[in-house]
């Protein structure tokens, strides 16, 4: 049985930089990447995950290559 790995991220991650580190131990065909916000536009992200006043936030990179503060509570809810 071969090892497999699923990577779950909030925003985007430069997988071309991460994969070489992982493929030393696991075959690339056995690595999958899933992003909660990676395929959403900034507008969609902010409509669903904008923090409310006083709420804890998470800083994440969106697919427009810009950082955004999103609601920690809402991200945890959807993970």
PDB file of N, CA, C and O in Angstrom:
ATOM      1  N   UNK A   1       0.848  -1.181   0.000  1.00  0.00           N
ATOM      2  CA  UNK A   1       0.000   0.000   0.000  1.00  0.00           C
ATOM      3  C   UNK A   1       0.889   1.238   0.000  1.00  0.00           C
ATOM      4  O   UNK A   1       1.782   1.360   0.838  1.00  0.00           O
ATOM      5  N   UNK A   2       0.654   2.148  -0.925  1.00  0.00           N
ATOM      6  CA  UNK A   2       1.473   3.350  -0.994  1.00  0.00           C
ATOM      7  C   UNK A   2       0.860   4.460  -0.153  1.00  0.00           C
ATOM      8  O   UNK A   2      -0.350   4.504   0.070  1.00  0.00           O
ATOM      9  N   UNK A   3       1.718   5.345   0.302  1.00  0.00           N
ATOM     10  CA  UNK A   3       1.263   6.471   1.116  1.00  0.00           C
ATOM     11  C   UNK A   3       0.555   7.488   0.248  1.00  0.00           C
ATOM     12  O   UNK A   3       0.880   7.648  -0.929  1.00  0.00           O
ATOM     13  N   UNK A   4      -0.409   8.174   0.828  1.00  0.00           N
ATOM     14  CA  UNK A   4      -1.082   9.259   0.119  1.00  0.00           C
ATOM     15  C   UNK A   4      -1.199  10.443   1.065  1.00  0.00           C
ATOM     16  O   UNK A   4      -1.132  10.298   2.286  1.00  0.00           O
ATOM     17  N   UNK A   5      -1.375  11.615   0.472  1.00  0.00           N
ATOM     18  CA  UNK A   5      -1.425  12.841   1.250  1.00  0.00           C
ATOM     19  C   UNK A   5      -2.422  13.796   0.618  1.00  0.00           C
ATOM     20  O   UNK A   5      -2.382  14.031  -0.590  1.00  0.00           O
ATOM     21  N   UNK A   6      -3.310  14.345   1.424  1.00  0.00           N
ATOM     22  CA  UNK A   6      -4.220  15.403   0.978  1.00  0.00           C
ATOM     23  C   UNK A   6      -3.818  16.676   1.703  1.00  0.00           C
ATOM     24  O   UNK A   6      -3.669  16.689   2.925  1.00  0.00           O
ATOM     25  N   UNK A   7      -3.646  17.737   0.945  1.00  0.00           N
ATOM     26  CA  UNK A   7      -3.284  19.029   1.510  1.00  0.00           C
ATOM     27  C   UNK A   7      -4.511  19.919   1.433  1.00  0.00           C
ATOM     28  O   UNK A   7      -5.051  20.147   0.350  1.00  0.00           O
ATOM     29  N   UNK A   8      -4.946  20.415   2.558  1.00  0.00           N
ATOM     30  CA  UNK A   8      -6.103  21.301   2.634  1.00  0.00           C
ATOM     31  C   UNK A   8      -5.610  22.684   3.020  1.00  0.00           C
ATOM     32  O   UNK A   8      -4.998  22.861   4.073  1.00  0.00           O
ATOM     33  N   UNK A   9      -5.879  23.670   2.158  1.00  0.00           N
ATOM     34  CA  UNK A   9      -5.462  25.040   2.441  1.00  0.00           C
ATOM     35  C   UNK A   9      -6.673  25.961   2.443  1.00  0.00           C
ATOM     36  O   UNK A   9      -7.731  25.629   1.908  1.00  0.00           O
ATOM     37  N   UNK A  10      -6.495  27.108   3.048  1.00  0.00           N
ATOM     38  CA  UNK A  10      -7.575  28.092   3.074  1.00  0.00           C
ATOM     39  C   UNK A  10      -7.574  28.869   1.764  1.00  0.00           C
ATOM     40  O   UNK A  10      -8.586  28.909   1.064  1.00  0.00           O
ATOM     41  N   UNK A  11      -6.456  29.480   1.433  1.00  0.00           N
ATOM     42  CA  UNK A  11      -6.319  30.229   0.189  1.00  0.00           C
ATOM     43  C   UNK A  11      -5.460  29.449  -0.789  1.00  0.00           C
ATOM     44  O   UNK A  11      -5.465  28.218  -0.791  1.00  0.00           O
ATOM     45  N   UNK A  12      -4.721  30.175  -1.621  1.00  0.00           N
ATOM     46  CA  UNK A  12      -3.868  29.503  -2.599  1.00  0.00           C
ATOM     47  C   UNK A  12      -2.477  29.277  -2.014  1.00  0.00           C
ATOM     48  O   UNK A  12      -2.034  29.988  -1.113  1.00  0.00           O
ATOM     49  N   UNK A  13      -1.813  28.276  -2.549  1.00  0.00           N
ATOM     50  CA  UNK A  13      -0.455  27.926  -2.147  1.00  0.00           C
ATOM     51  C   UNK A  13       0.310  27.626  -3.427  1.00  0.00           C
ATOM     52  O   UNK A  13      -0.215  26.938  -4.303  1.00  0.00           O
ATOM     53  N   UNK A  14       1.537  28.123  -3.560  1.00  0.00           N
ATOM     54  CA  UNK A  14       2.320  27.815  -4.764  1.00  0.00           C
ATOM     55  C   UNK A  14       2.772  26.352  -4.741  1.00  0.00           C
ATOM     56  O   UNK A  14       3.869  26.040  -4.277  1.00  0.00           O
ATOM     57  N   UNK A  15       1.920  25.469  -5.244  1.00  0.00           N
ATOM     58  CA  UNK A  15       2.196  24.032  -5.175  1.00  0.00           C
ATOM     59  C   UNK A  15       3.490  23.653  -5.890  1.00  0.00           C
ATOM     60  O   UNK A  15       4.145  22.688  -5.496  1.00  0.00           O
ATOM     61  N   UNK A  16       3.872  24.391  -6.934  1.00  0.00           N
ATOM     62  CA  UNK A  16       5.111  24.081  -7.635  1.00  0.00           C
ATOM     63  C   UNK A  16       6.319  24.269  -6.723  1.00  0.00           C
ATOM     64  O   UNK A  16       7.382  23.707  -6.986  1.00  0.00           O
ATOM     65  N   UNK A  17       6.169  25.052  -5.654  1.00  0.00           N
ATOM     66  CA  UNK A  17       7.249  25.222  -4.685  1.00  0.00           C
ATOM     67  C   UNK A  17       7.161  24.192  -3.560  1.00  0.00           C
ATOM     68  O   UNK A  17       8.180  23.829  -2.972  1.00  0.00           O
ATOM     69  N   UNK A  18       5.975  23.729  -3.262  1.00  0.00           N
ATOM     70  CA  UNK A  18       5.763  22.782  -2.167  1.00  0.00           C
ATOM     71  C   UNK A  18       5.998  21.338  -2.615  1.00  0.00           C
ATOM     72  O   UNK A  18       6.569  20.543  -1.869  1.00  0.00           O
ATOM     73  N   UNK A  19       5.565  21.002  -3.816  1.00  0.00           N
ATOM     74  CA  UNK A  19       5.657  19.613  -4.292  1.00  0.00           C
ATOM     75  C   UNK A  19       7.061  19.014  -4.235  1.00  0.00           C
ATOM     76  O   UNK A  19       7.197  17.867  -3.811  1.00  0.00           O
ATOM     77  N   UNK A  20       8.107  19.729  -4.638  1.00  0.00           N
ATOM     78  CA  UNK A  20       9.442  19.112  -4.571  1.00  0.00           C
ATOM     79  C   UNK A  20       9.829  18.664  -3.157  1.00  0.00           C
ATOM     80  O   UNK A  20      10.558  17.685  -2.994  1.00  0.00           O
ATOM     81  N   UNK A  21       9.354  19.361  -2.162  1.00  0.00           N
ATOM     82  CA  UNK A  21       9.649  18.968  -0.784  1.00  0.00           C
ATOM     83  C   UNK A  21       8.921  17.689  -0.402  1.00  0.00           C
ATOM     84  O   UNK A  21       9.441  16.870   0.356  1.00  0.00           O
ATOM     85  N   UNK A  22       7.720  17.524  -0.931  1.00  0.00           N
ATOM     86  CA  UNK A  22       6.898  16.368  -0.575  1.00  0.00           C
ATOM     87  C   UNK A  22       7.214  15.128  -1.395  1.00  0.00           C
ATOM     88  O   UNK A  22       7.120  14.006  -0.896  1.00  0.00           O
ATOM     89  N   UNK A  23       7.589  15.329  -2.656  1.00  0.00           N
ATOM     90  CA  UNK A  23       7.792  14.175  -3.538  1.00  0.00           C
ATOM     91  C   UNK A  23       9.059  13.393  -3.204  1.00  0.00           C
ATOM     92  O   UNK A  23       9.306  12.340  -3.791  1.00  0.00           O
ATOM     93  N   UNK A  24       9.852  13.889  -2.281  1.00  0.00           N
ATOM     94  CA  UNK A  24      10.971  13.089  -1.785  1.00  0.00           C
ATOM     95  C   UNK A  24      10.451  11.882  -1.008  1.00  0.00           C
ATOM     96  O   UNK A  24      11.143  10.872  -0.881  1.00  0.00           O
ATOM     97  N   UNK A  25       9.235  11.993  -0.492  1.00  0.00           N
ATOM     98  CA  UNK A  25       8.679  10.974   0.396  1.00  0.00           C
ATOM     99  C   UNK A  25       7.420  10.294  -0.146  1.00  0.00           C
ATOM    100  O   UNK A  25       7.132   9.146   0.191  1.00  0.00           O
ATOM    101  N   UNK A  26       6.673  11.014  -0.989  1.00  0.00           N
ATOM    102  CA  UNK A  26       5.406  10.496  -1.504  1.00  0.00           C
ATOM    103  C   UNK A  26       5.347  10.758  -3.002  1.00  0.00           C
ATOM    104  O   UNK A  26       5.693  11.848  -3.458  1.00  0.00           O
ATOM    105  N   UNK A  27       4.913   9.772  -3.763  1.00  0.00           N
ATOM    106  CA  UNK A  27       4.764   9.934  -5.205  1.00  0.00           C
ATOM    107  C   UNK A  27       3.756  11.049  -5.495  1.00  0.00           C
ATOM    108  O   UNK A  27       2.705  11.126  -4.858  1.00  0.00           O
ATOM    109  N   UNK A  28       4.083  11.904  -6.453  1.00  0.00           N
ATOM    110  CA  UNK A  28       3.225  13.052  -6.779  1.00  0.00           C
ATOM    111  C   UNK A  28       1.797  12.641  -7.132  1.00  0.00           C
ATOM    112  O   UNK A  28       0.857  13.388  -6.860  1.00  0.00           O
ATOM    113  N   UNK A  29       1.623  11.470  -7.730  1.00  0.00           N
ATOM    114  CA  UNK A  29       0.283  10.988  -8.076  1.00  0.00           C
ATOM    115  C   UNK A  29      -0.571  10.719  -6.841  1.00  0.00           C
ATOM    116  O   UNK A  29      -1.795  10.622  -6.937  1.00  0.00           O
ATOM    117  N   UNK A  30       0.067  10.600  -5.696  1.00  0.00           N
ATOM    118  CA  UNK A  30      -0.645  10.316  -4.450  1.00  0.00           C
ATOM    119  C   UNK A  30      -0.827  11.553  -3.577  1.00  0.00           C
ATOM    120  O   UNK A  30      -1.192  11.444  -2.406  1.00  0.00           O
ATOM    121  N   UNK A  31      -0.574  12.722  -4.146  1.00  0.00           N
ATOM    122  CA  UNK A  31      -0.744  13.979  -3.414  1.00  0.00           C
ATOM    123  C   UNK A  31      -1.882  14.759  -4.057  1.00  0.00           C
ATOM    124  O   UNK A  31      -1.871  15.006  -5.263  1.00  0.00           O
ATOM    125  N   UNK A  32      -2.858  15.144  -3.251  1.00  0.00           N
ATOM    126  CA  UNK A  32      -3.950  15.978  -3.767  1.00  0.00           C
ATOM    127  C   UNK A  32      -4.016  17.265  -2.952  1.00  0.00           C
ATOM    128  O   UNK A  32      -3.713  17.280  -1.758  1.00  0.00           O
ATOM    129  N   UNK A  33      -4.413  18.330  -3.614  1.00  0.00           N
ATOM    130  CA  UNK A  33      -4.506  19.640  -2.968  1.00  0.00           C
ATOM    131  C   UNK A  33      -5.929  20.149  -3.096  1.00  0.00           C
ATOM    132  O   UNK A  33      -6.510  20.135  -4.181  1.00  0.00           O
ATOM    133  N   UNK A  34      -6.483  20.597  -1.986  1.00  0.00           N
ATOM    134  CA  UNK A  34      -7.835  21.138  -1.951  1.00  0.00           C
ATOM    135  C   UNK A  34      -7.780  22.490  -1.250  1.00  0.00           C
ATOM    136  O   UNK A  34      -7.198  22.612  -0.172  1.00  0.00           O
ATOM    137  N   UNK A  35      -8.383  23.501  -1.860  1.00  0.00           N
ATOM    138  CA  UNK A  35      -8.368  24.852  -1.310  1.00  0.00           C
ATOM    139  C   UNK A  35      -9.795  25.328  -1.080  1.00  0.00           C
ATOM    140  O   UNK A  35     -10.627  25.280  -1.986  1.00  0.00           O
ATOM    141  N   UNK A  36     -10.071  25.785   0.127  1.00  0.00           N
ATOM    142  CA  UNK A  36     -11.408  26.275   0.451  1.00  0.00           C
ATOM    143  C   UNK A  36     -11.768  27.505  -0.383  1.00  0.00           C
ATOM    144  O   UNK A  36     -12.875  27.589  -0.916  1.00  0.00           O
ATOM    145  N   UNK A  37     -10.850  28.451  -0.497  1.00  0.00           N
ATOM    146  CA  UNK A  37     -11.151  29.724  -1.155  1.00  0.00           C
ATOM    147  C   UNK A  37     -10.436  29.907  -2.494  1.00  0.00           C
ATOM    148  O   UNK A  37     -10.661  30.905  -3.179  1.00  0.00           O
ATOM    149  N   UNK A  38      -9.590  28.969  -2.871  1.00  0.00           N
ATOM    150  CA  UNK A  38      -8.709  29.140  -4.024  1.00  0.00           C
ATOM    151  C   UNK A  38      -9.379  29.392  -5.358  1.00  0.00           C
ATOM    152  O   UNK A  38      -8.788  30.039  -6.222  1.00  0.00           O
ATOM    153  N   UNK A  39     -10.590  28.904  -5.554  1.00  0.00           N
ATOM    154  CA  UNK A  39     -11.264  29.085  -6.849  1.00  0.00           C
ATOM    155  C   UNK A  39     -12.278  30.217  -6.831  1.00  0.00           C
ATOM    156  O   UNK A  39     -12.935  30.480  -7.839  1.00  0.00           O
ATOM    157  N   UNK A  40     -12.409  30.884  -5.700  1.00  0.00           N
ATOM    158  CA  UNK A  40     -13.384  31.973  -5.585  1.00  0.00           C
ATOM    159  C   UNK A  40     -12.737  33.311  -5.908  1.00  0.00           C
ATOM    160  O   UNK A  40     -11.552  33.513  -5.643  1.00  0.00           O
ATOM    161  N   UNK A  41     -13.507  34.215  -6.477  1.00  0.00           N
ATOM    162  CA  UNK A  41     -13.013  35.570  -6.711  1.00  0.00           C
ATOM    163  C   UNK A  41     -12.931  36.297  -5.373  1.00  0.00           C
ATOM    164  O   UNK A  41     -13.544  35.873  -4.393  1.00  0.00           O
ATOM    165  N   UNK A  42     -12.184  37.377  -5.334  1.00  0.00           N
ATOM    166  CA  UNK A  42     -12.097  38.189  -4.114  1.00  0.00           C
ATOM    167  C   UNK A  42     -13.493  38.618  -3.666  1.00  0.00           C
ATOM    168  O   UNK A  42     -13.790  38.600  -2.472  1.00  0.00           O
ATOM    169  N   UNK A  43     -14.341  39.000  -4.598  1.00  0.00           N
ATOM    170  CA  UNK A  43     -15.692  39.449  -4.257  1.00  0.00           C
ATOM    171  C   UNK A  43     -16.498  38.326  -3.609  1.00  0.00           C
ATOM    172  O   UNK A  43     -17.214  38.548  -2.632  1.00  0.00           O
ATOM    173  N   UNK A  44     -16.374  37.119  -4.162  1.00  0.00           N
ATOM    174  CA  UNK A  44     -17.084  35.970  -3.586  1.00  0.00           C
ATOM    175  C   UNK A  44     -16.564  35.647  -2.187  1.00  0.00           C
ATOM    176  O   UNK A  44     -17.342  35.358  -1.277  1.00  0.00           O
ATOM    177  N   UNK A  45     -15.245  35.697  -2.026  1.00  0.00           N
ATOM    178  CA  UNK A  45     -14.650  35.423  -0.712  1.00  0.00           C
ATOM    179  C   UNK A  45     -15.157  36.421   0.315  1.00  0.00           C
ATOM    180  O   UNK A  45     -15.572  36.035   1.408  1.00  0.00           O
ATOM    181  N   UNK A  46     -15.124  37.696  -0.028  1.00  0.00           N
ATOM    182  CA  UNK A  46     -15.521  38.710   0.945  1.00  0.00           C
ATOM    183  C   UNK A  46     -17.020  38.665   1.222  1.00  0.00           C
ATOM    184  O   UNK A  46     -17.449  39.001   2.325  1.00  0.00           O
ATOM    185  N   UNK A  47     -17.813  38.262   0.256  1.00  0.00           N
ATOM    186  CA  UNK A  47     -19.254  38.137   0.485  1.00  0.00           C
ATOM    187  C   UNK A  47     -19.552  37.021   1.484  1.00  0.00           C
ATOM    188  O   UNK A  47     -20.471  37.142   2.293  1.00  0.00           O
ATOM    189  N   UNK A  48     -18.779  35.933   1.432  1.00  0.00           N
ATOM    190  CA  UNK A  48     -19.021  34.775   2.305  1.00  0.00           C
ATOM    191  C   UNK A  48     -18.187  34.766   3.575  1.00  0.00           C
ATOM    192  O   UNK A  48     -18.630  34.244   4.598  1.00  0.00           O
ATOM    193  N   UNK A  49     -16.976  35.339   3.529  1.00  0.00           N
ATOM    194  CA  UNK A  49     -16.023  35.149   4.622  1.00  0.00           C
ATOM    195  C   UNK A  49     -15.510  36.442   5.251  1.00  0.00           C
ATOM    196  O   UNK A  49     -14.565  36.404   6.038  1.00  0.00           O
ATOM    197  N   UNK A  50     -16.100  37.566   4.926  1.00  0.00           N
ATOM    198  CA  UNK A  50     -15.656  38.824   5.530  1.00  0.00           C
ATOM    199  C   UNK A  50     -15.846  38.763   7.043  1.00  0.00           C
ATOM    200  O   UNK A  50     -16.886  38.308   7.519  1.00  0.00           O
ATOM    201  N   UNK A  51     -14.849  39.217   7.800  1.00  0.00           N
ATOM    202  CA  UNK A  51     -14.983  39.195   9.256  1.00  0.00           C
ATOM    203  C   UNK A  51     -15.940  40.279   9.736  1.00  0.00           C
ATOM    204  O   UNK A  51     -16.048  41.351   9.140  1.00  0.00           O
ATOM    205  N   UNK A  52     -16.625  39.973  10.824  1.00  0.00           N
ATOM    206  CA  UNK A  52     -17.478  40.961  11.472  1.00  0.00           C
ATOM    207  C   UNK A  52     -16.641  41.690  12.515  1.00  0.00           C
ATOM    208  O   UNK A  52     -15.577  41.207  12.902  1.00  0.00           O
ATOM    209  N   UNK A  53     -17.103  42.832  12.967  1.00  0.00           N
ATOM    210  CA  UNK A  53     -16.360  43.641  13.939  1.00  0.00           C
ATOM    211  C   UNK A  53     -15.992  42.808  15.163  1.00  0.00           C
ATOM    212  O   UNK A  53     -16.840  42.136  15.750  1.00  0.00           O
ATOM    213  N   UNK A  54     -14.716  42.863  15.539  1.00  0.00           N
ATOM    214  CA  UNK A  54     -14.245  42.168  16.724  1.00  0.00           C
ATOM    215  C   UNK A  54     -13.971  40.685  16.548  1.00  0.00           C
ATOM    216  O   UNK A  54     -13.541  40.018  17.489  1.00  0.00           O
ATOM    217  N   UNK A  55     -14.211  40.169  15.369  1.00  0.00           N
ATOM    218  CA  UNK A  55     -14.037  38.742  15.112  1.00  0.00           C
ATOM    219  C   UNK A  55     -12.565  38.420  14.827  1.00  0.00           C
ATOM    220  O   UNK A  55     -11.856  39.228  14.227  1.00  0.00           O
ATOM    221  N   UNK A  56     -12.110  37.238  15.259  1.00  0.00           N
ATOM    222  CA  UNK A  56     -10.758  36.780  14.928  1.00  0.00           C
ATOM    223  C   UNK A  56     -10.659  36.563  13.424  1.00  0.00           C
ATOM    224  O   UNK A  56     -11.603  36.100  12.783  1.00  0.00           O
ATOM    225  N   UNK A  57      -9.494  36.907  12.874  1.00  0.00           N
ATOM    226  CA  UNK A  57      -9.303  36.773  11.430  1.00  0.00           C
ATOM    227  C   UNK A  57      -8.122  35.870  11.116  1.00  0.00           C
ATOM    228  O   UNK A  57      -7.270  35.594  11.961  1.00  0.00           O
ATOM    229  N   UNK A  58      -8.105  35.423   9.876  1.00  0.00           N
ATOM    230  CA  UNK A  58      -6.993  34.662   9.315  1.00  0.00           C
ATOM    231  C   UNK A  58      -6.545  35.414   8.068  1.00  0.00           C
ATOM    232  O   UNK A  58      -7.367  35.822   7.249  1.00  0.00           O
ATOM    233  N   UNK A  59      -5.242  35.591   7.934  1.00  0.00           N
ATOM    234  CA  UNK A  59      -4.687  36.228   6.748  1.00  0.00           C
ATOM    235  C   UNK A  59      -4.381  35.135   5.730  1.00  0.00           C
ATOM    236  O   UNK A  59      -3.674  34.175   6.035  1.00  0.00           O
ATOM    237  N   UNK A  60      -4.917  35.286   4.521  1.00  0.00           N
ATOM    238  CA  UNK A  60      -4.718  34.251   3.501  1.00  0.00           C
ATOM    239  C   UNK A  60      -4.489  34.888   2.133  1.00  0.00           C
ATOM    240  O   UNK A  60      -4.881  36.029   1.888  1.00  0.00           O
ATOM    241  N   UNK A  61      -3.857  34.141   1.263  1.00  0.00           N
ATOM    242  CA  UNK A  61      -3.582  34.597  -0.098  1.00  0.00           C
ATOM    243  C   UNK A  61      -4.706  34.130  -1.013  1.00  0.00           C
ATOM    244  O   UNK A  61      -5.016  32.940  -1.072  1.00  0.00           O
ATOM    245  N   UNK A  62      -5.312  35.075  -1.725  1.00  0.00           N
ATOM    246  CA  UNK A  62      -6.405  34.747  -2.641  1.00  0.00           C
ATOM    247  C   UNK A  62      -5.871  34.561  -4.055  1.00  0.00           C
ATOM    248  O   UNK A  62      -4.696  34.815  -4.321  1.00  0.00           O
ATOM    249  N   UNK A  63      -6.746  34.114  -4.968  1.00  0.00           N
ATOM    250  CA  UNK A  63      -6.282  33.804  -6.324  1.00  0.00           C
ATOM    251  C   UNK A  63      -5.927  35.028  -7.156  1.00  0.00           C
ATOM    252  O   UNK A  63      -5.447  34.893  -8.282  1.00  0.00           O
ATOM    253  N   UNK A  64      -6.158  36.231  -6.612  1.00  0.00           N
ATOM    254  CA  UNK A  64      -5.675  37.440  -7.288  1.00  0.00           C
ATOM    255  C   UNK A  64      -4.272  37.812  -6.797  1.00  0.00           C
ATOM    256  O   UNK A  64      -3.762  38.891  -7.099  1.00  0.00           O
ATOM    257  N   UNK A  65      -3.655  36.895  -6.032  1.00  0.00           N
ATOM    258  CA  UNK A  65      -2.314  37.067  -5.456  1.00  0.00           C
ATOM    259  C   UNK A  65      -2.222  38.219  -4.472  1.00  0.00           C
ATOM    260  O   UNK A  65      -1.148  38.789  -4.275  1.00  0.00           O
ATOM    261  N   UNK A  66      -3.328  38.559  -3.862  1.00  0.00           N
ATOM    262  CA  UNK A  66      -3.375  39.587  -2.823  1.00  0.00           C
ATOM    263  C   UNK A  66      -3.830  38.936  -1.517  1.00  0.00           C
ATOM    264  O   UNK A  66      -4.610  37.984  -1.517  1.00  0.00           O
ATOM    265  N   UNK A  67      -3.328  39.468  -0.412  1.00  0.00           N
ATOM    266  CA  UNK A  67      -3.719  38.957   0.900  1.00  0.00           C
ATOM    267  C   UNK A  67      -5.075  39.507   1.307  1.00  0.00           C
ATOM    268  O   UNK A  67      -5.469  40.600   0.899  1.00  0.00           O
ATOM    269  N   UNK A  68      -5.780  38.732   2.115  1.00  0.00           N
ATOM    270  CA  UNK A  68      -7.081  39.172   2.627  1.00  0.00           C
ATOM    271  C   UNK A  68      -7.267  38.620   4.037  1.00  0.00           C
ATOM    272  O   UNK A  68      -6.829  37.512   4.346  1.00  0.00           O
ATOM    273  N   UNK A  69      -7.916  39.400   4.876  1.00  0.00           N
ATOM    274  CA  UNK A  69      -8.316  38.943   6.204  1.00  0.00           C
ATOM    275  C   UNK A  69      -9.709  38.351   6.073  1.00  0.00           C
ATOM    276  O   UNK A  69     -10.628  39.004   5.578  1.00  0.00           O
ATOM    277  N   UNK A  70      -9.859  37.109   6.519  1.00  0.00           N
ATOM    278  CA  UNK A  70     -11.160  36.446   6.476  1.00  0.00           C
ATOM    279  C   UNK A  70     -11.533  35.999   7.890  1.00  0.00           C
ATOM    280  O   UNK A  70     -10.680  35.901   8.772  1.00  0.00           O
ATOM    281  N   UNK A  71     -12.798  35.737   8.081  1.00  0.00           N
ATOM    282  CA  UNK A  71     -13.318  35.333   9.381  1.00  0.00           C
ATOM    283  C   UNK A  71     -12.844  33.930   9.756  1.00  0.00           C
ATOM    284  O   UNK A  71     -13.093  32.965   9.032  1.00  0.00           O
ATOM    285  N   UNK A  72     -12.171  33.832  10.875  1.00  0.00           N
ATOM    286  CA  UNK A  72     -11.722  32.517  11.346  1.00  0.00           C
ATOM    287  C   UNK A  72     -12.923  31.605  11.607  1.00  0.00           C
ATOM    288  O   UNK A  72     -12.898  30.429  11.246  1.00  0.00           O
ATOM    289  N   UNK A  73     -13.953  32.132  12.221  1.00  0.00           N
ATOM    290  CA  UNK A  73     -15.151  31.353  12.552  1.00  0.00           C
ATOM    291  C   UNK A  73     -15.795  30.783  11.289  1.00  0.00           C
ATOM    292  O   UNK A  73     -16.179  29.614  11.261  1.00  0.00           O
ATOM    293  N   UNK A  74     -15.913  31.603  10.251  1.00  0.00           N
ATOM    294  CA  UNK A  74     -16.560  31.157   9.017  1.00  0.00           C
ATOM    295  C   UNK A  74     -15.709  30.125   8.278  1.00  0.00           C
ATOM    296  O   UNK A  74     -16.241  29.182   7.692  1.00  0.00           O
ATOM    297  N   UNK A  75     -14.398  30.303   8.305  1.00  0.00           N
ATOM    298  CA  UNK A  75     -13.504  29.324   7.685  1.00  0.00           C
ATOM    299  C   UNK A  75     -13.607  27.993   8.421  1.00  0.00           C
ATOM    300  O   UNK A  75     -13.740  26.945   7.789  1.00  0.00           O
ATOM    301  N   UNK A  76     -13.546  28.023   9.749  1.00  0.00           N
ATOM    302  CA  UNK A  76     -13.658  26.785  10.531  1.00  0.00           C
ATOM    303  C   UNK A  76     -15.000  26.099  10.293  1.00  0.00           C
ATOM    304  O   UNK A  76     -15.074  24.871  10.240  1.00  0.00           O
ATOM    305  N   UNK A  77     -16.043  26.882  10.152  1.00  0.00           N
ATOM    306  CA  UNK A  77     -17.380  26.332   9.887  1.00  0.00           C
ATOM    307  C   UNK A  77     -17.387  25.527   8.590  1.00  0.00           C
ATOM    308  O   UNK A  77     -18.013  24.470   8.519  1.00  0.00           O
ATOM    309  N   UNK A  78     -16.696  26.021   7.572  1.00  0.00           N
ATOM    310  CA  UNK A  78     -16.755  25.401   6.254  1.00  0.00           C
ATOM    311  C   UNK A  78     -15.663  24.369   5.992  1.00  0.00           C
ATOM    312  O   UNK A  78     -15.716  23.648   4.995  1.00  0.00           O
ATOM    313  N   UNK A  79     -14.688  24.296   6.868  1.00  0.00           N
ATOM    314  CA  UNK A  79     -13.683  23.239   6.712  1.00  0.00           C
ATOM    315  C   UNK A  79     -14.278  21.970   7.224  1.00  0.00           C
ATOM    316  O   UNK A  79     -13.624  20.927   7.201  1.00  0.00           O
TER     317      UNK A  79
END
